[in-house]
Amino acid sequence: MVDGTKCVGELISHMPNLLKSLIVIEGQHKDIADLAANMKVEVYPVKQHVMNAISDCKTSQGVAAIATYPSYIIPKSGFILALDGVADPQNVGTMIRTADAAGCAGVVMSDSCADFLSPKSVRASMGSVFHLPIVKTDLLPYLSELRSNGYRIAAAHMSGQSDFDLPWQSCCLVIGNEARGVCEPITALATDHVSIPMFGSAESLNAAVAAGILIYKIRN
């Protein structure tokens, strides 16, 4: 389910073939409802209490879509973001949004990551899940193949270097689990360990915030 005006709009704009049905509060979002109807997609007008039951948002925006799962080709060139066991769907969605904004070629996730197509993740991505390839796979062999093809594998690590300069066109940044970080086998495989300097008393940053800083550090 794709919830909210922005995310539904991005779905229709970028992957309209995935749209299967649209749910709107009666009398609202006529523009989106008309667009879906013109695409021969079933539109279901419902009462406010029905939409509230459907949506997991505290305050529904009054529109939701049912879509089929997209199919992506795994990225093997360009700047890639890899997620190793990121458990919070909101963090996953936020990282996807940042990767999209930074022009990443795609996001590759371990099987233990949160579902990037869950309503919370889609909403946090603000529809960026419909902009770039996002694939779940066995991360270690994938990263090993990238490295053998000349890629720099930069693993976020508490004791990593904070002063670094990496070729973003052939770099894969790995962000680990919120509590455990990047797993040991991937840490060992990485060509670089990177970190963010801490100037205050906090020991670490939220995973999505850290990912954003590191993405733009590498990208620039």
C-alpha positions in Angstrom: 0.0 0.0 0.0 1.2 3.5 -0.9 -0.1 6.1 1.4 -0.3 9.9 1.0 -0.6 12.4 -1.7 3.2 12.7 -2.5 3.9 9.0 -2.6 0.8 8.2 -4.7 1.8 11.0 -7.0 5.3 9.6 -7.4 4.0 6.1 -8.1 1.7 7.4 -10.8 4.4 9.6 -12.3 7.2 7.1 -12.4 5.7 3.6 -12.3 2.1 4.0 -13.4 2.0 0.3 -14.6 2.2 -0.8 -10.9 -1.0 1.0 -9.9 -3.9 -1.5 -9.3 -6.5 0.5 -7.4 -6.9 3.9 -5.7 -8.7 4.6 -2.4 -9.8 8.2 -1.7 -12.0 9.9 0.9 -15.3 10.9 -0.8 -15.1 14.3 -2.4 -11.3 14.6 -2.0 -8.4 14.4 -4.4 -10.5 14.6 -7.6 -7.5 15.2 -9.7 -5.8 12.0 -8.6 -9.0 10.0 -8.8 -9.7 11.3 -12.4 -6.1 10.5 -13.4 -6.5 6.9 -12.1 -9.9 6.5 -13.7 -8.4 7.6 -17.1 -5.8 4.9 -16.6 -8.7 2.4 -16.3 -7.8 1.8 -12.6 -10.5 1.1 -10.1 -11.2 4.0 -7.8 -12.9 3.4 -4.4 -14.4 6.5 -2.6 -14.7 5.8 1.1 -15.7 7.5 4.3 -13.2 9.1 6.6 -13.4 6.4 9.2 -12.7 3.7 6.6 -9.6 5.6 5.4 -8.5 5.9 9.0 -8.8 2.1 9.4 -6.8 1.5 6.2 -4.0 4.0 6.8 -1.4 3.6 9.6 -0.9 7.3 9.6 -2.1 9.3 12.6 -3.6 11.8 10.2 -4.5 10.4 6.8 -4.0 12.5 3.8 -7.1 11.0 2.3 -5.6 9.0 -0.5 -3.9 5.6 -0.8 -3.0 3.3 -3.6 -2.6 -0.5 -4.0 0.3 -1.4 -6.2 2.2 -4.4 -7.3 5.8 -4.9 -6.3 8.3 -3.3 -8.6 11.1 -5.3 -10.2 14.6 -3.9 -10.3 17.9 -4.8 -11.9 20.7 -4.9 -9.3 23.1 -1.9 -9.8 26.7 -2.7 -10.7 28.0 0.8 -11.7 27.9 4.3 -10.2 27.6 5.4 -6.6 25.8 2.6 -4.6 24.4 2.6 -1.1 24.4 -0.7 0.7 22.4 -1.4 3.8 23.4 -4.2 6.1 20.7 -5.2 8.6 19.1 -1.8 9.0 16.0 -2.7 11.1 14.0 0.5 11.2 11.7 0.9 8.1 11.7 4.7 8.6 15.5 4.7 8.5 15.5 2.6 5.4 13.0 5.0 3.7 15.0 8.0 4.7 18.2 6.6 3.4 16.6 5.7 0.1 15.4 9.3 -0.2 18.9 10.6 0.5 20.4 8.2 -2.0 18.0 9.4 -4.6 18.7 13.0 -3.9 22.5 12.4 -4.1 22.2 10.7 -7.5 23.0 7.2 -6.3 22.7 4.5 -8.9 20.8 2.3 -6.5 20.4 0.9 -3.0 21.3 -2.7 -2.3 20.0 -4.3 1.0 20.8 -7.4 2.9 17.9 -9.8 3.5 17.8 -8.9 7.1 16.9 -5.2 6.4 13.4 -3.9 7.0 11.0 -4.1 4.1 11.6 -1.1 1.9 8.1 -1.3 0.5 6.4 -1.3 3.9 4.0 1.8 4.3 6.4 3.4 6.8 9.4 3.0 4.5 7.6 4.2 1.4 6.3 7.2 3.2 9.7 8.1 4.7 11.2 7.8 1.2 8.7 10.4 -0.1 8.2 8.2 -3.1 11.9 7.7 -3.9 11.3 4.0 -3.9 9.8 4.6 -7.3 12.9 6.5 -8.7 15.9 4.2 -8.4 16.7 0.5 -8.2 16.4 -1.1 -4.8 17.3 -4.7 -4.4 17.5 -7.2 -1.5 20.3 -9.8 -2.0 23.1 -11.7 -0.2 25.3 -8.7 0.5 28.7 -10.3 1.0 29.1 -11.9 -2.4 27.6 -8.8 -4.1 30.2 -6.5 -2.4 33.0 -9.0 -3.1 32.1 -8.9 -6.8 32.1 -5.1 -6.8 35.5 -5.0 -5.1 36.9 -7.5 -7.7 35.7 -5.0 -10.4 37.7 -2.2 -8.9 35.1 -0.7 -6.5 36.0 0.9 -3.2 33.8 -0.6 -0.4 33.5 2.0 2.3 32.0 0.6 5.5 30.7 3.0 8.2 32.7 2.2 11.3 33.1 4.0 14.7 36.9 3.8 14.5 37.1 4.6 10.7 38.8 7.5 9.1 36.9 10.8 9.2 39.2 12.5 6.6 38.8 10.6 3.4 38.3 11.2 -0.3 36.8 8.4 -2.4 35.9 8.1 -6.1 32.1 8.3 -5.8 31.6 6.9 -9.4 33.1 3.6 -8.3 32.2 3.5 -4.6 29.8 1.6 -2.5 29.0 3.0 1.0 27.8 0.4 3.5 25.6 1.4 6.5 25.1 -1.2 9.2 22.5 -2.1 11.7 21.4 0.6 14.2 22.8 -1.2 17.2 25.5 -3.6 15.8 26.9 -1.6 12.9 28.3 -3.3 9.8 28.8 -7.1 10.3 32.3 -8.4 10.7 32.6 -10.2 7.3 31.7 -7.1 5.4 33.9 -4.9 7.7 36.8 -7.3 6.8 36.0 -7.1 3.1 35.8 -3.3 3.0 38.6 -1.4 1.4 37.9 1.7 3.6 36.4 2.3 7.0 34.8 5.7 7.3 33.4 7.7 10.2 32.0 11.1 11.2 33.8 13.1 13.8 32.0 13.6 17.1 32.6 17.0 18.7 30.1 16.8 21.5 29.1 14.2 24.1 27.0 12.0 21.9 28.7 8.7 20.9 26.9 8.3 17.7 24.3 9.6 15.3 21.0 8.1 14.0 21.8 5.7 11.2 19.9 7.6 8.6 21.5 10.9 9.6 24.9 9.3 9.5 24.2 7.9 6.1 23.2 11.3 4.8 26.4 12.9 6.0 28.6 10.2 4.6 26.7 10.0 1.3 27.3 13.7 0.6 30.9 13.6 1.9 31.7 11.0 -0.7 29.5 12.5 -3.4 31.2 15.9 -3.1 
